[in-house]
Amino acid sequence: MSRPVTRREFLKKSLASAGLTIAVSITPFGHKIFAIENEKDIPFKPSVWLQISPDNMITVSVNKSEMGQGIYTSLSMIVAEELDADWKQITVKSASARDEYKDPVWGSQGTGGSTSVRHMHDTLQKAGAAAREMLVKAAAQKWGIEESDCETSSGTVRNKKDGRSISYGSLTEKAAQMEVPQQPKLKTGHSKLIGTSIARLDIPAKVNGSAVFGFDVQIQGMLYGTVERPPAYGAKVISYDKESPLKISGMHRVVPITRGIAVCADTIDAAWSGKKALKTIWDRGIQPTMDTKSLESDLLSYLDNNGLVARNDGNVTEALKKAAKRVEAVYLLPYLSHVNMEPMNCTAFVRKEACDVWVPTQNQTGVLELAKKISGLKADQINVHTTYLGTGFGRRFETDVVEEALEISKATGKPVKVIWTREEDMKNDFYRPGNSCRIEGALDDKGNLIAWSHKVVVPSIFARAMPGAVKNGIDPAAVEGIENMHYQIENIRVEYVRIDTPVPVGFWRSVGSTHNAFTVESFIDEMANAAGRDPLVFRLSLLKNNPRLRRLLETVAEKAGWGKQPKTGQALGIAQHFCFGSYVAQVAEVSVNRQNGQIKVHRVICAVDCGSVINPDTVKAQMEGGIIMGLSTALKEKVEFADGGVRSSNLHNYEVLRMNETPEIEVHIVVSNEKLGGIGEPGVPPVAPAVANAVFKAAGIRLRNLPMTPETVVSALRKG
Amino acid sequence: MIKLTVNEEEYKVDVLPGVPLLWVIREYLKLTGTKYVCGLGLCGSCTVHIDGKAVRSCQVPVNDAVGKKITTIEGIPEDHPVKQAWIKEQVPQCGYCQPGQIMEAMAFLSEKKNPTEKEIINHMSGNLCRCGTYPRIKLAIKTAAQKGGRQ
């Protein structure tokens, strides 16, 4: 049978068959079309965080964005543990942007900084415990017994006296009448779910293709919007053809918006043809001579500027003067792009009385505020639907594409889906800032490290994104991992030189630690070498007050076979870094091809101490992914600039790591039962310095610039 | 009107013949499991099967797919050993590239029943994953192969 589907017919059909007269909502598991009355069927909703329906299903509302870090599962585990639910009962719903869903630590709704479990843990524990207490009370009343004669297990309440039991689902109506306890008792005894590698809730939908990402949103009657944006920073339109696009079949409107010229059409291909037909001519922007070379030379020349002092212990100048041995090194690291697999996108529908935004965002509060501003509506008239995120890495903290979709929808009165091409995504990123640093270190005559002076030059992320976090002119990201380095050195000075360029910079998975871990952990190796000491032993000697980190380094070294003879041509390098509340140490096993300069990373052994662990397999997955992303930046990634804008455009000229370049990875979780640490970001920073340190050992060359491409290796080998 | 056969269903679509198959599948037929990442055939996220072969749908003008048997992730049965292996090994993180990875792996295993590690790596290196699920993809392919991955 043949099924005709022009775009409109298809929509009519699918909607008609569902008998739709109301709203289309998106759940983590796909489009869900529901009648508003359905909401009334849910009798037990003890808090905004969960609801239990009479069919014995438990829905956890998650206020954090699922971008691959497994947060839908981890947060649900915390609720289910305290609730004493059967894991099979659990489903997840993405929470809308509302005050009650704000992160209790931040006071806003968003996902980042590897904080989700850390910030939500106590709240969700309480929510689960409160619901359990109410269910127990309901059962006790039903049976006419004391609450102490009841116990819970796997989603049921059991009468200890006669052994009868009743499911949570059957208790919902009665439980809903109970007062919500404000100080519920937490469960005692050992955990059933926490600490186990429960299979992730989002994986089945991601395997069968039904998971709805922002890119996949389809709204009745929607238009496709695409935006012509300046090719160089700050460029202004000289002219464009308003008429030609309108001759294209399916074209609706050409709308100038804040960020460029928008074209919208019935189909995505018509929208793109329309954009081409604009034949926009731009001026050359605010700094047409800006290119990779000029940005790099500025970064290096700023090293001679005086910086703001972020830390000053002892007297570095004196210590450097009286050193038996001094080492000085300059490092230079590139701008990086996020390369989220799912390009930036947003679908918005602004009406007179309501506004809906479907978006893969890490920043629900930012989206809501923007929607209020553009639509002129109040918060309770706006629905922010967070879809799955095809990675986030900090890029989706920004709301640039949301602004585009809202403005176009407002101008056209239609639902508008704005999807970026890879080229648009790469050229309009908020990049990990390029940066440079000069480090000086001093050894005394016994080879002890007595001084460390570290000046970093880097654009400020926080100055734009969260100016309140900049204290005394110092961007916390700029000095993170240097200013708080864990090595005990008597004389330390850390300076920050801010450099402003036209290139917008933003949060990139593990933020300042991406570059500062590389320079600190490379330079500590340089100092170990200058002292003629083993890099591991040298590090341990500087960590006498930090048994936790010492144990981690010893673990990773032992697992990697540190000190044993590696295979011919191979060498090991080690690095550690503390960020987002967790310690990670890694050893890379590397060989260097002296002819073509190719670095081969054979193995990476990783040890992580993130305090206590919710889901060990999730921790492992985040370490694996962090190592691969970190290795990608170590070996391949660098944004190129030209003519006052971005030259890199797609995956052929901004390459990321592939399977054939991926080493064997081993992850060891060191359980310390310390405070919960973050897990999304800390896996990234140590791998680049571990590789650079191994390359030094293998080939005798110290690579201080990233990425470590074959060309840089060959050139360093030539210099000797 | 262009006639397409996708997942054993016939569709008539009002679309220009040069539009890449990817966009027709996603935005006209609303089969959104097939993903866009690069549009240049460099990442493999848009991989579908055309007459049983893994193809980058962003590189195929829709007209070239007329009269052929197109299969997308939505057309793969839930109990397929490759899908099952992907769940068993907990492969996806963000999940965006995974339909493409699965379609590529399925076509690969239908030609190579018991691939070596090296063959898996060589074959799968055309499919990008930014989350870094490569070790688990490798594992899942081995798991599926052991189960005697069927076509």
Interface residues (C-beta under 8 A of the other chain):
Chain A: M1 S2 R3 P4 V5 T6 R7 F10 S14 M67 G68 Q69 G70 A199 R200 D202 I203 P204 A205 K206 V207 N208 G209 S210 A211 V212 F213 F215 D216 Q218 Y224 T267 I268 D269 V339 N340 M341 E342 P343 Y388 L389 G390 T391 G392 I419 T421 R422 D617 A621 E624 G625 G626 I627 I628 M629 N650 L651 H652 V656 L657 R658 M659 N660 T662 E664 I665
Chain B: M1 K3 E9 E10 Y11 K12 V13 D14 V15 L16 V19 W23 R26 E27 Y28 L29 K30 L31 T32 G33 T34 K35 Y36 V37 C38 G39 L40 L42 C43 S45 T72 I73 E74 I76 E78 K83 W86 I87 Q90 V91 P92 Q93 C94 G95 Y96 C97 Q98 P99 I102 I121 N122 M124 S125 G126 N127 L128 C129 R130 C131 G132 T133 Y134 P135 R136 I137 K138
